[in-house]
Amino acid sequence: RTKRQGPAETAAAQGKPAPAEKHLEANAPARCWAGSGGISSPRPPPHCSLLDLPVEMLVEICSSLPGTDLPSLAQVCTKFHHILHIDSIWRRRCREEYGLRENLHDRIGMSYGKLYTKMFPYRNILGLWQLGSSYKDLLNVVMDGSGITGWWYESHLNNHVDDQMQWEPQFRIRLRKRKSATLEYKNGPSTFFDLGSIQIQKDSLSILCNERCHQKYLGRPRRGRRRFVLSQEDRLRCFYCQTYRRIYLPPSHPDDLIRPGLFQGKCDAHYVTISVLSFHGKYARVTKITGKFIQTLEIHLLRRIRLREGEIFRDFNELSRVVQEIHEQVIREQQQQEDGTEESEGRGWQSPGQPSVRESGAAASEEQLVPFVLPVGVRSRDHDYPRTCRMCFYGVVTVTLHGLPGRHPGVFILFDENHFGFICPYKNYFFLYSRVQNTFQNVEAPSPQAFLEMLSSCESKPP
């Protein structure tokens, strides 16, 4: 009988108090509930569920979840099913996932939930794209007042590197309430024609013309319709399939010299071109993503050129001598590395007191400004350049024409956070770059490897 009794009964039968351990264990939940910020009570609440939260808090939780998870959540119970019919949840999803910044559902006449569903098949089309042709142009696909619009970059409308990028609509996807989405292509100032189909892959986009569109663009007469007469340029532009590849913006790190991103520069004969500045450890890279030919600029961040109060810019011969000396040193080190006799990079020109990449990036904003004057005999298309600069580095520009690359050393000049330049002594030319002030949506790279693959595709020959 004594064995079958519990500790409390045994203690009471023997005239002893109950064990202290059991008493403390019984009051542990109450102390935990009181110590966690709750109202002190002799015992914890018997039951606490997610459904006991206020509706406003549940709406906030559901708004923070990805839109692809909400349909599964609606099947959990009736309360979640009713909560997910609240339009403010889908409005936040459209704003965060699609970049919607206006009341588009008022113009189309549908709720945000319906708009999210209509937009879902085209979610991968949003972002920045590069035309895969001999002259690479940019296409910015956004969600705006007419549904989904692809804006074509008009480079010939920009005359200066500090100008805003000019865009005009290229195509649009009309989202309708009771009908399926339609794809239309713009031809002329304000005319949109039915285009046919569009193929969306992971990193490529193709616009295809159907038979009806061919007949319109080729001007073939159709029964009961007028004959369309277009110029040769419009025929070529509208008839052939256009293929684009996705453009990502570079990731940013605290140790970068300046904030990476898109920059405008006059690298071609007449038009302003777009380049992307990115940092890769000991090197920085400027890759041209628009224009007729392929051009990349590699900056050696460990090979800094001392400015000496700007005197180096006043003597072009001295500037060329310094660049040539560093260039020969780089070639010797590369040959030694190939032979296996040299393992360190940058040794010889960089003195022991030379700052590292991390120190150079941290000191860029604190660097004392030095007067900058374009050397005599150096040509430039931009004469409205900054008159002071911060730092200079050795760099090499690679220009590929007709499949033949040419490498030329020069000086990379950092003016400020939004401007940098490059002097090429071989061609006696100065290029000025200015940061693009436009903002873009859905341009973040999913991984650093994806961004590097994008750079490699931009430097390769277009299909």
C-alpha positions as CSV (number, residue, x, y, z in Angstrom):
1,R,0.0,0.0,0.0
2,T,2.8,2.4,0.7
3,K,4.4,1.6,-2.6
4,R,1.2,2.5,-4.5
5,Q,0.9,5.9,-2.8
6,G,2.4,9.0,-4.3
7,P,5.0,11.1,-2.6
8,A,2.5,13.7,-1.4
9,E,0.2,11.0,0.1
10,T,3.2,9.2,1.6
11,A,4.4,12.4,3.2
12,A,0.9,13.2,4.6
13,A,0.6,9.7,6.0
14,Q,3.9,10.0,7.8
15,G,3.1,13.6,9.0
16,K,5.7,15.2,6.8
17,P,5.3,18.1,4.4
18,A,5.2,17.5,0.7
19,P,8.6,17.5,-1.2
20,A,9.8,20.9,-2.1
21,E,10.7,19.7,-5.6
22,K,7.1,18.9,-6.5
23,H,6.0,22.3,-5.1
24,L,8.5,24.2,-7.2
25,E,7.7,22.1,-10.3
26,A,4.0,22.9,-9.9
27,N,4.6,26.7,-9.7
28,A,7.2,26.8,-12.5
29,P,4.7,27.6,-15.3
30,A,3.2,30.4,-13.3
31,R,6.6,31.9,-12.6
32,C,7.5,31.6,-16.3
33,W,4.3,33.3,-17.4
34,A,4.8,36.1,-14.9
35,G,8.5,36.6,-15.8
36,S,7.8,36.8,-19.6
37,G,5.9,40.0,-19.3
38,G,2.4,38.5,-18.8
39,I,0.0,39.2,-16.0
40,S,0.9,37.4,-12.8
41,S,-1.6,34.7,-12.0
42,P,-1.5,31.6,-9.8
43,R,-1.6,29.4,-12.9
44,P,-0.9,29.8,-16.6
45,P,-3.7,30.1,-19.2
46,P,-5.0,26.6,-20.0
47,H,-4.7,27.1,-23.8
48,C,-3.0,29.5,-26.3
49,S,-3.5,29.3,-30.1
50,L,-2.6,31.3,-33.1
51,L,-6.3,31.7,-33.8
52,D,-6.7,33.6,-30.5
53,L,-4.7,36.5,-31.8
54,P,-6.6,39.6,-32.9
55,V,-7.6,39.8,-36.6
56,E,-5.4,42.9,-37.1
57,M,-2.3,40.9,-35.9
58,L,-3.2,37.9,-38.1
59,V,-3.5,40.3,-41.1
60,E,0.0,41.7,-40.4
61,I,1.4,38.2,-40.1
62,C,-0.2,37.0,-43.4
63,S,1.0,40.2,-45.2
64,S,4.6,39.3,-44.4
65,L,4.4,35.8,-46.0
66,P,5.2,35.2,-49.6
67,G,2.2,35.2,-51.9
68,T,2.9,31.6,-53.0
69,D,2.4,30.4,-49.4
70,L,-1.0,32.1,-48.8
71,P,-3.2,29.7,-50.8
72,S,-2.0,26.8,-48.7
73,L,-2.6,28.9,-45.5
74,A,-6.2,29.5,-46.7
75,Q,-6.9,25.8,-46.5
76,V,-5.9,25.4,-42.9
77,C,-9.3,26.6,-41.4
78,T,-12.3,28.8,-42.1
79,K,-10.9,31.7,-40.2
80,F,-7.7,31.9,-42.3
81,H,-9.8,31.5,-45.4
82,H,-11.8,34.6,-44.5
83,I,-8.8,36.6,-43.4
84,L,-7.0,36.0,-46.7
85,H,-9.9,37.6,-48.5
86,I,-8.8,41.0,-47.0
87,D,-7.4,43.0,-49.9
88,S,-4.7,44.9,-47.8
89,I,-2.8,41.6,-47.6
90,W,-2.5,41.3,-51.4
91,R,-1.9,45.0,-51.8
92,R,1.3,44.6,-49.8
93,R,2.3,41.5,-51.8
94,C,1.8,43.4,-55.0
95,R,3.9,46.2,-53.7
96,E,6.8,44.1,-52.4
97,E,6.9,41.4,-55.1
98,Y,5.8,43.3,-58.2
99,G,7.0,46.8,-57.3
100,L,3.5,48.3,-57.6
101,R,3.4,51.9,-56.5
102,E,0.0,53.1,-57.5
103,N,-3.7,52.1,-57.4
104,L,-3.6,50.0,-60.5
105,H,-6.6,47.9,-59.4
106,D,-8.8,51.0,-59.6
107,R,-7.9,51.5,-63.3
108,I,-8.3,47.8,-64.2
109,G,-11.4,47.3,-62.0
110,M,-10.3,44.3,-59.9
111,S,-9.1,43.7,-56.4
112,Y,-5.5,43.3,-55.4
113,G,-6.0,39.6,-54.9
114,K,-7.3,39.2,-58.4
115,L,-4.5,41.4,-59.7
116,Y,-1.9,39.3,-57.9
117,T,-3.4,36.2,-59.6
118,K,-3.4,37.8,-63.0
119,M,0.1,39.0,-62.6
120,F,1.6,35.7,-61.3
121,P,2.3,34.1,-64.7
122,Y,4.3,37.2,-65.7
123,R,6.2,37.7,-62.4
124,N,9.6,36.7,-63.9
125,I,9.3,39.2,-66.7
126,L,9.8,42.2,-64.4
127,G,13.3,43.7,-64.3
128,L,16.0,45.0,-66.5
129,W,16.9,43.2,-69.8
130,Q,19.6,43.6,-72.5
131,L,18.8,43.1,-76.2
132,G,20.9,40.3,-77.6
133,S,21.9,41.9,-80.9
134,S,24.9,43.7,-82.4
135,Y,23.8,46.9,-80.8
136,K,22.8,46.1,-77.2
137,D,20.0,48.1,-75.8
138,L,18.2,48.0,-72.5
139,L,14.6,47.1,-71.7
140,N,13.0,47.9,-68.3
141,V,9.8,45.9,-67.7
142,V,7.7,47.3,-64.8
143,M,4.1,47.2,-63.5
144,D,2.4,50.5,-64.1
145,G,-1.0,52.0,-64.9
146,S,-1.6,50.0,-68.1
147,G,-0.6,46.7,-66.7
148,I,2.9,45.5,-67.6
149,T,4.9,47.8,-69.8
150,G,8.3,47.2,-71.4
151,W,10.2,50.5,-71.6
152,W,12.9,50.9,-74.3
153,Y,16.0,52.9,-73.5
154,E,16.4,55.8,-76.0
155,S,20.2,56.4,-75.9
156,H,20.1,58.9,-78.7
157,L,18.0,61.3,-76.7
158,N,20.8,61.7,-74.1
159,N,23.6,64.2,-74.9
160,H,25.4,64.4,-71.5
161,V,26.4,61.7,-69.0
162,D,24.5,63.5,-66.2
163,D,21.2,63.5,-68.1
164,Q,18.3,61.3,-67.0
165,M,17.8,58.1,-69.0
166,Q,15.0,58.5,-71.5
167,W,12.5,55.7,-72.1
168,E,9.6,55.0,-74.4
169,P,7.1,52.1,-74.3
170,Q,8.1,49.1,-76.4
171,F,5.3,46.6,-75.6
172,R,2.6,46.1,-73.0
173,I,0.6,43.3,-71.4
174,R,-2.9,44.4,-70.7
175,L,-4.4,42.8,-67.6
176,R,-8.2,42.6,-67.9
177,K,-10.8,41.6,-65.3
178,R,-12.8,39.0,-67.2
179,K,-10.5,38.2,-70.1
180,S,-7.1,36.7,-70.4
181,A,-4.0,39.0,-70.6
182,T,-3.1,40.3,-74.1
183,L,0.3,41.2,-75.4
184,E,0.6,44.3,-77.6
185,Y,3.6,45.7,-79.5
186,K,4.0,49.4,-80.2
187,N,4.4,50.7,-83.7
188,G,4.4,54.4,-84.3
189,P,3.8,57.2,-81.8
190,S,0.6,55.8,-80.1
191,T,-0.4,52.6,-82.0
192,F,-0.3,49.2,-80.4
193,F,-0.8,46.0,-82.4
194,D,-1.5,42.5,-81.2
195,L,1.8,40.7,-81.0
196,G,1.2,37.1,-80.4
197,S,3.3,35.3,-77.7
198,I,6.1,35.8,-75.3
199,Q,8.5,33.2,-73.9
200,I,9.9,33.8,-70.4
201,Q,12.7,31.7,-69.1
202,K,15.1,32.0,-66.1
203,D,17.4,34.6,-67.6
204,S,16.1,35.1,-71.1
205,L,13.0,36.7,-72.7
206,S,11.8,36.2,-76.3
207,I,9.0,38.1,-78.1
208,L,7.5,36.2,-81.0
209,C,5.3,37.4,-83.8
210,N,2.3,35.3,-84.9
211,E,0.9,35.0,-88.4
212,R,-1.7,37.7,-87.9
213,C,1.1,40.1,-86.8
214,H,3.2,39.1,-89.8
215,Q,0.5,39.9,-92.2
216,K,0.0,43.3,-90.6
217,Y,3.7,44.2,-90.6
218,L,4.4,42.9,-94.1
219,G,1.5,44.8,-95.5
220,R,-0.3,41.9,-97.1
221,P,-3.9,42.8,-98.0
222,R,-6.6,41.2,-96.0
223,R,-10.3,41.0,-96.8
224,G,-12.2,44.0,-95.4
225,R,-9.0,45.7,-94.0
226,R,-6.7,48.4,-95.2
227,R,-3.2,47.7,-96.3
228,F,-0.5,48.5,-93.7
229,V,2.6,50.3,-95.2
230,L,5.6,50.4,-92.9
231,S,9.2,51.5,-93.4
232,Q,12.0,49.0,-93.8
233,E,13.3,49.8,-90.3
234,D,9.9,49.1,-88.8
235,R,9.6,45.8,-90.7
236,L,12.9,44.5,-89.5
237,R,12.2,45.7,-86.0
238,C,8.7,44.2,-85.8
239,F,9.1,41.0,-87.9
240,Y,12.1,39.3,-86.3
241,C,12.1,37.6,-82.9
242,Q,13.7,39.7,-80.2
243,T,15.6,37.9,-77.5
244,Y,16.7,39.6,-74.3
245,R,18.9,38.5,-71.4
246,R,18.5,39.6,-67.8
247,I,20.6,42.3,-66.2
248,Y,21.4,42.3,-62.5
249,L,22.8,45.1,-60.4
250,P,26.0,44.4,-58.5
251,P,25.9,43.6,-54.8
252,S,27.2,46.2,-52.4
253,H,29.7,45.7,-49.6
254,P,30.9,48.0,-46.9
255,D,34.6,47.8,-48.1
256,D,33.8,49.0,-51.6
257,L,35.6,52.1,-52.8
258,I,32.2,53.7,-53.8
259,R,28.7,52.3,-54.1
260,P,28.5,50.1,-57.2
261,G,25.8,50.4,-59.8
262,L,25.0,51.7,-63.3
263,F,27.0,54.6,-64.8
264,Q,26.6,56.6,-68.1
265,G,29.6,57.4,-70.3
266,K,30.3,58.4,-73.9
267,C,32.3,55.4,-75.0
268,D,30.7,55.2,-78.5
269,A,31.0,57.7,-81.2
270,H,27.8,59.6,-80.6
271,Y,25.5,58.0,-78.0
272,V,25.7,57.7,-74.3
273,T,26.3,54.1,-73.2
274,I,25.5,52.3,-69.9
275,S,28.1,50.5,-67.9
276,V,28.0,48.6,-64.6
277,L,30.6,49.1,-61.9
278,S,31.3,46.1,-59.6
279,F,34.0,45.2,-57.1
280,H,35.8,41.9,-56.9
281,G,38.3,41.9,-54.1
282,K,41.5,43.4,-55.3
283,Y,40.0,44.5,-58.6
284,A,37.1,46.6,-59.8
285,R,35.4,46.1,-63.1
286,V,33.5,48.5,-65.4
287,T,31.5,46.4,-68.0
288,K,29.7,48.2,-70.8
289,I,26.2,46.7,-71.3
290,T,24.9,48.9,-74.2
291,G,26.6,50.0,-77.4
292,K,28.0,48.6,-80.6
293,F,31.2,47.0,-79.3
294,I,32.3,45.2,-76.1
295,Q,34.4,47.2,-73.6
296,T,35.6,46.3,-70.1
297,L,37.7,48.3,-67.7
298,E,39.7,46.5,-65.0
299,I,41.0,48.6,-62.1
300,H,43.8,47.3,-59.9
301,L,42.9,48.6,-56.5
302,L,46.3,47.6,-55.0
303,R,48.2,49.7,-57.6
304,R,47.4,53.2,-56.5
305,I,49.0,56.2,-58.2
306,R,50.2,59.1,-56.0
307,L,48.8,62.4,-57.2
308,R,51.4,64.8,-55.7
309,E,49.0,67.7,-55.5
310,G,47.7,67.1,-59.0
311,E,51.0,67.8,-60.7
312,I,50.9,64.5,-62.5
313,F,48.0,65.6,-64.6
314,R,49.8,68.7,-65.9
315,D,52.5,66.7,-67.5
316,F,51.2,64.2,-70.0
317,N,54.6,62.6,-70.6
318,E,55.1,62.0,-66.9
319,L,51.6,60.5,-66.6
320,S,52.4,58.2,-69.6
321,R,55.7,57.2,-68.1
322,V,54.1,56.2,-64.7
323,V,51.4,54.2,-66.5
324,Q,53.9,52.4,-68.7
325,E,56.1,51.6,-65.7
326,I,53.3,49.9,-63.8
327,H,52.1,48.1,-66.9
328,E,55.5,46.6,-67.5
329,Q,55.7,45.6,-63.9
330,V,52.3,43.8,-64.2
331,I,53.5,41.9,-67.3
332,R,56.6,40.8,-65.5
333,E,54.7,39.6,-62.5
334,Q,52.2,37.7,-64.7
335,Q,55.1,36.0,-66.5
336,Q,56.7,35.1,-63.2
337,Q,53.4,33.6,-61.9
338,E,53.1,31.5,-65.1
339,D,56.6,30.3,-64.5
340,G,55.9,29.5,-60.8
341,T,58.6,31.8,-59.5
342,E,56.3,34.5,-58.1
343,E,53.3,33.9,-55.9
344,S,52.3,37.3,-54.6
345,E,50.4,39.8,-56.7
346,G,51.3,43.5,-56.8
347,R,54.7,43.0,-55.3
348,G,57.3,45.4,-56.6
349,W,55.2,48.5,-57.3
350,Q,53.1,48.4,-54.1
351,S,55.3,49.5,-51.2
352,P,54.9,48.0,-47.7
353,G,53.2,51.2,-46.6
354,Q,50.6,51.0,-49.4
355,P,47.0,50.8,-48.1
356,S,45.0,47.6,-48.7
357,V,41.7,47.5,-50.5
358,R,39.8,47.7,-47.2
359,E,41.8,50.7,-46.1
360,S,41.5,52.4,-49.5
361,G,37.7,52.1,-49.4
362,A,37.5,53.4,-45.9
363,A,39.7,56.4,-46.7
364,A,38.1,57.3,-50.0
365,S,35.6,59.6,-48.3
366,E,38.3,61.1,-46.1
367,E,40.8,61.6,-48.8
368,Q,41.9,65.2,-49.4
369,L,40.7,66.5,-52.7
370,V,43.4,67.2,-55.3
371,P,42.9,69.7,-58.2
372,F,42.3,67.9,-61.5
373,V,43.2,69.4,-64.9
374,L,42.9,67.5,-68.1
375,P,46.4,67.0,-69.5
376,V,47.3,69.0,-72.6
377,G,46.8,67.0,-75.7
378,V,44.2,64.6,-74.2
379,R,40.8,64.7,-76.0
380,S,37.4,64.3,-74.5
381,R,33.7,64.6,-75.5
382,D,32.8,65.8,-72.0
383,H,34.4,69.0,-70.9
384,D,32.0,69.5,-67.9
385,Y,34.0,67.2,-65.6
386,P,34.7,67.7,-61.9
387,R,37.7,69.9,-61.1
388,T,38.9,67.9,-58.1
389,C,39.5,64.2,-57.6
390,R,40.2,61.9,-54.6
391,M,42.3,58.9,-55.8
392,C,43.8,57.3,-58.9
393,F,44.6,53.7,-59.7
394,Y,46.2,51.8,-62.6
395,G,43.7,50.2,-64.9
396,V,43.5,48.4,-68.3
397,V,40.7,48.9,-70.8
398,T,39.8,46.1,-73.2
399,V,38.0,46.9,-76.4
400,T,36.7,44.1,-78.7
401,L,36.1,45.0,-82.3
402,H,35.2,42.4,-84.9
403,G,36.2,39.7,-82.4
404,L,39.7,41.1,-81.9
405,P,40.4,42.4,-78.4
406,G,42.8,45.2,-77.7
407,R,44.2,46.0,-74.2
408,H,45.4,49.5,-73.3
409,P,46.7,50.6,-69.9
410,G,45.6,53.9,-68.3
411,V,44.6,55.8,-65.2
412,F,41.3,55.3,-63.3
413,I,40.3,58.6,-61.6
414,L,37.8,58.6,-58.7
415,F,36.2,62.1,-58.5
416,D,33.4,61.5,-56.0
417,E,30.7,59.1,-55.1
418,N,28.9,59.7,-58.5
419,H,31.7,60.3,-61.0
420,F,34.8,58.6,-62.1
421,G,36.9,58.8,-65.3
422,F,39.6,57.0,-67.2
423,I,42.6,58.4,-69.2
424,C,44.0,56.2,-71.9
425,P,47.4,57.5,-72.9
426,Y,47.5,55.2,-75.9
427,K,44.6,57.0,-77.6
428,N,45.1,60.3,-75.7
429,Y,41.5,60.2,-74.6
430,F,39.5,60.8,-71.5
431,F,36.2,59.1,-70.6
432,L,33.9,60.5,-68.0
433,Y,31.3,58.3,-66.2
434,S,28.3,59.5,-64.1
435,R,26.0,57.5,-61.9
436,V,22.6,56.7,-63.3
437,Q,20.0,58.4,-61.1
438,N,17.0,56.2,-62.2
439,T,15.7,53.6,-59.8
440,F,14.9,50.0,-61.0
441,Q,12.8,47.3,-59.5
442,N,13.5,43.5,-59.4
443,V,17.2,43.9,-60.4
444,E,18.8,42.2,-57.3
445,A,20.9,39.2,-58.2
446,P,19.8,35.9,-56.5
447,S,23.5,35.0,-55.8
448,P,27.0,36.4,-56.4
449,Q,27.5,33.5,-58.9
450,A,24.4,34.7,-60.9
451,F,25.9,38.2,-61.2
452,L,29.3,36.8,-62.4
453,E,27.5,34.7,-65.0
454,M,25.6,37.8,-66.2
455,L,28.9,39.7,-66.5
456,S,30.4,36.9,-68.6
457,S,27.4,36.9,-70.9
458,C,27.7,40.7,-71.4
459,E,31.3,40.3,-72.4
460,S,30.6,37.5,-74.8
461,K,29.5,37.8,-78.4
462,P,25.7,38.3,-78.8
463,P,23.7,35.4,-80.4
